[in-house]
Structure formats: structure tokens, C-alpha cells
Amino acid sequence: MYQLALRLKSRAGKTHEMLQALRSVMLPAEFEAGSMGCSLSARVDEVDSLQYREDWSTREDLEREIRSTRFGRLLAVMECADGLPTLEVHFISETQGWDYIRHLRGEADLTGAGNGDVGR
């Protein structure tokens, strides 16, 4: 999975407008080839601090989107932020689960592992 992560701060009193602008960029992305979903959130303790994320199945999908007109609109939204946004691109090559945890901890079985139940 390949991920684009953005953190930005809306200008005072403009959080609703910034959320709408980000949604207008996010919704088309969700229907692009290779999209694994997008998310948008605000912090409870800092409402004007917004986090936006796009997940892509391949590096080529992500790179195609960065070159797209839609991404240009995302850059325009970032220019309206209060201060310099943080933009990160994550290249995630591997994901592990419970078997990996068991292996590292030297445990043969975590009864009920999965669904959040650990060793009950």
C-alpha cells in the first residue's frame, strides 16, 4: 500500500470551508483506479487541525494521481491553509498480524486473538 498523508490547519473561522474543499477533492479520488480509500478528520481538541489521507494500491497509481488535475486542486486547497501543511508519502511494503506478534513474543497461541481479544 502507498499512502499520501496531509496535515494542515485551517484559518480561523474557515474550518467548515476547508473541510468542504478537501471533500471535493477526496470524493473523486475514491473512484480512481487503484484507490484503496480516503479519509478526512479533525482533532477533537484542535478543531482547526485537519488530517487528510489517500491510500493507493501501487506506486504507479499514487504517482499518476500526484500528476493529475485533481491533485492540483488539492495543492490549491493546501495554499489556503494557515501556515505550511505537512505532506508525507509513505511507501508501505509489508504488513504483519498476530502471527508476527506471536513469533516475536515466543508465544505459541494467544487465545481469542483477533477482534481485539488478547489472551482472555
N, C-alpha and C positions, 0 to 999 in steps of 0.2 A: 504494500500500500504506500502511496505517496500523498503527502499532506501539505496543504498550504494553511498556515495559521497566522491570523492577524489580530493584533490587539490595538485598540485606539480609543481615544477619549473624545466624546462629543463636546462641542462648545456649549457653554452654559445656556440652558433652556432649549437646546436643539436636539436633545436625545431622541425624541419621537421622530423628527425628520431624518436623523441619521439612521435610525432603525428601518424606516421605510425605504431609504435609498439602498441600504445593504440588502434588504429583502428583494428589491427589484433586480439586483444583480445575482442574488442567490438562487431564486426560483428557476431561471433559465439554465443555470449550471447543473441543477439536479437532473435535467433531462438530456444532458450532453452524453455522447458515447464515452464510456469509461468512468463516468461519475459514480462514486460509491456513497454519495450523500454530502450534505452541507449542514452546518449548524450556526446559529446565531444566539448569543446570550449576553445578558448584562449581569454585573455583580450586584448582589443584594445590598452590600454595604457601600457600594460606589456605583450608583445607577448610571452615571455618565461614562463609565468604563465598559467598553463593549469588546466582545470576543467573537470572531468570525472564523469559520473553518470549512475547508473543502477537502474531501478525500477522493483520490483518484486511483484507479486500479493499476495503471502503468506510468512510468516516467514519461513516455511519449504522450499519453493523454494529458498529463499535467502540463507539459511543455507546450502542447498545442493550445491549451486554454490560456496560458500566460501570453501567448502571441495573439489571442483573439480580441475582437472588438469588445466583447463582454468584459474581459479583464481590463481593458482600457477604461471602461465605465467604473470598475472597482477602484482603479487608480485615481479617478476623478473624485470619488467619494472620500478616499483617503486624504486628498488635498484639503477637504473641508474639515478635517479633524483638528482638535485643539492640541497642538504640538505634533511631534513626529511619531507616527504609528510604528509599531513593531511588527515586522513581517518576517516570517520564517518559513522555509520549505524543508520538510522532513522526509527523508528517504528511509522508510522502514522496511528492512529486508526480511525480517523473521519475527514470528510471534510464537510464544510458547504458552502452555497452560499448566494444568495441575500435574501432569506427568513430570514436567521440568521441575516444579517445586518439590515434588516427592523425591526426585533424583538428588537435588541439591541438599535436601534435608536428611537424606538417607532413610526416608520413611517408605515402607512398602505400601501402605494404604492410608488414606485419610477418609475414614468412614463418612459417607454422606457428602463427599467433596462434590462441588458443583452447586449451583443455585445458592451460593453464599454460605452453605453449611460446611464448616470446617471442624472435623473431628468431634462431632457431638456424640 
